[in-house]
Amino acid sequence: MNEFRFKEYENPKTPESWIEKALDIPNQPKKEHRLPRPALISSAAAVVIVAAVLLTFGLHTKSPMHTTNQMAVISPSVPSVTEATAAPTVPTETTQPTATQPVTTVPSVTELAADPSPTATPVIPAERRTLAGAQANTEPTAAPAEPSPTEPQPTEPVEEPTEAPTEPQLPDEEPFYDGTLTFYMNSNSEFYYSDAVYVHITRKGKTYTGKFTQEERAEVTDISDSAGMPMKQAVIVPLKKGIKLTDNNSYQVELYDDNGSSTVFSRYNITSNNTE
Amino acid sequence: MVNSEAKLAGLTFEQAVRKYADTVTGVCIMRLQNAADAEDCFQNVFVKLYTKSPQFTSEEHLKAWLIRVAIRECSDYRRKNRRVLSLEQCREAGVDFDYDQSDMSWALSKTPPKYRDVLYLYYCERYTVGEIADILGKNRNTVKSLLKRGREKLKTIYGGEE
């Protein structure tokens, strides 16, 4: 039987050849670091950064402020871009209706869809006129609520474009509509209690080949009408979302939410003077 | 030379190699049970000592570092070569060193691997339980438990007597 001899234990003697090899380590040529990995990583990082920058800034060529200003001065008789330059002093506030633009005359989305009364049109602000035009188009035979040239202009912002821009706008300079689409919802509207409202725009036509069906979430804000009643407005800037609307085209605009509610404006024209 | 004397606790690289070569060899042999493999790990340990240039506060610190690196190096070596070596090869691969059956090294080679480190450091390198716990990165109670069970294994190997 073997016995433990802990105290007699000693490590095995290291062969001298091992020690000589170890001592020769400082004299061995140092392995050069190849740097494919850092170079690869930096290249990949550069590609990612460039892609992120392009995605971030490439889609939005205009600032939101510029778009908002354009929206505020839309006129029924002059293309929107020209109007924007013609009336830069028009206040951009849209949430609080003024005395000349009573909200009570503006029907809700559902109301307008059911009863597109043109009588409400003259007193709504520019962006609301856009809505009214859309809703009027829900009934193809109904004429849009357009103020005729002989009628007095209801509000000053609408009259501003008659002063004419200082310089004529070139037709190919900015052909896309860069204003807003605004939808008002009172407490009777089916969208009033929706957390999110989406706008689905489809161009009606055959020749257009580009991407044109978009679903975008609209910004919904709480407002109140002149009587102090709570309302909500859903605003979307089509061009900011990459939706390029042009004049002289008819669109189908669908407003819907996550709850399944949906309202379709079948023949919506982006410029008021061209509404059917 | 990369390592200064100050960095190796006052020792030159050559002095460090000569002083702790047997310790590193013991760890490598104890773990790998094969002289050729042990030599590879032995060289790797000192290559790391030379290239990493760690700061050592004392010779004990240097020794503990060498043991720790040797244990890790052997583990890596085994893991890398696990797919290459068959079970038969492992059985055939004997230890080239002369072992007396009364020698601790022989006994350690017969114990399960998980007890070897603790037994080796405790009985061969004369480390305390706390020092072993620091070197192996284990809890003190775990070390105590491994030591107790390892002793029982050794007793079995040596026929029940210590």
HADDOCK unambig.tbl for C-alpha pairs under 7 A between the chains (distance, minus, plus):
assign (segid A and resid 1 and name CA) (segid B and resid 158 and name CA) 6.57 0.50 0.50
assign (segid A and resid 1 and name CA) (segid B and resid 159 and name CA) 6.27 0.50 0.50
assign (segid A and resid 2 and name CA) (segid B and resid 101 and name CA) 6.96 0.50 0.50
assign (segid A and resid 2 and name CA) (segid B and resid 102 and name CA) 5.58 0.50 0.50
assign (segid A and resid 2 and name CA) (segid B and resid 158 and name CA) 5.37 0.50 0.50
assign (segid A and resid 3 and name CA) (segid B and resid 102 and name CA) 5.97 0.50 0.50
assign (segid A and resid 3 and name CA) (segid B and resid 158 and name CA) 6.04 0.50 0.50
assign (segid A and resid 3 and name CA) (segid B and resid 161 and name CA) 6.74 0.50 0.50
assign (segid A and resid 3 and name CA) (segid B and resid 162 and name CA) 6.18 0.50 0.50
assign (segid A and resid 4 and name CA) (segid B and resid 102 and name CA) 6.33 0.50 0.50
assign (segid A and resid 4 and name CA) (segid B and resid 104 and name CA) 6.91 0.50 0.50
assign (segid A and resid 4 and name CA) (segid B and resid 162 and name CA) 5.53 0.50 0.50
assign (segid A and resid 5 and name CA) (segid B and resid 102 and name CA) 6.86 0.50 0.50
assign (segid A and resid 5 and name CA) (segid B and resid 103 and name CA) 6.71 0.50 0.50
assign (segid A and resid 5 and name CA) (segid B and resid 104 and name CA) 6.79 0.50 0.50
assign (segid A and resid 6 and name CA) (segid B and resid 104 and name CA) 6.51 0.50 0.50
assign (segid A and resid 6 and name CA) (segid B and resid 123 and name CA) 6.14 0.50 0.50
assign (segid A and resid 9 and name CA) (segid B and resid 103 and name CA) 6.61 0.50 0.50
assign (segid A and resid 9 and name CA) (segid B and resid 104 and name CA) 5.96 0.50 0.50
assign (segid A and resid 9 and name CA) (segid B and resid 124 and name CA) 6.30 0.50 0.50
assign (segid A and resid 10 and name CA) (segid B and resid 124 and name CA) 6.82 0.50 0.50
assign (segid A and resid 11 and name CA) (segid B and resid 22 and name CA) 5.81 0.50 0.50
assign (segid A and resid 11 and name CA) (segid B and resid 23 and name CA) 6.36 0.50 0.50
assign (segid A and resid 11 and name CA) (segid B and resid 26 and name CA) 5.12 0.50 0.50
assign (segid A and resid 12 and name CA) (segid B and resid 22 and name CA) 6.42 0.50 0.50
assign (segid A and resid 12 and name CA) (segid B and resid 25 and name CA) 6.99 0.50 0.50
assign (segid A and resid 12 and name CA) (segid B and resid 26 and name CA) 5.93 0.50 0.50
assign (segid A and resid 13 and name CA) (segid B and resid 22 and name CA) 5.87 0.50 0.50
assign (segid A and resid 14 and name CA) (segid B and resid 21 and name CA) 6.34 0.50 0.50
assign (segid A and resid 14 and name CA) (segid B and resid 22 and name CA) 5.32 0.50 0.50
assign (segid A and resid 14 and name CA) (segid B and resid 25 and name CA) 6.15 0.50 0.50
assign (segid A and resid 18 and name CA) (segid B and resid 39 and name CA) 6.75 0.50 0.50
assign (segid A and resid 19 and name CA) (segid B and resid 17 and name CA) 6.94 0.50 0.50
assign (segid A and resid 19 and name CA) (segid B and resid 18 and name CA) 6.94 0.50 0.50
assign (segid A and resid 22 and name CA) (segid B and resid 43 and name CA) 5.81 0.50 0.50
assign (segid A and resid 22 and name CA) (segid B and resid 46 and name CA) 6.32 0.50 0.50
assign (segid A and resid 23 and name CA) (segid B and resid 14 and name CA) 5.97 0.50 0.50
assign (segid A and resid 25 and name CA) (segid B and resid 47 and name CA) 6.47 0.50 0.50
assign (segid A and resid 26 and name CA) (segid B and resid 1 and name CA) 5.99 0.50 0.50
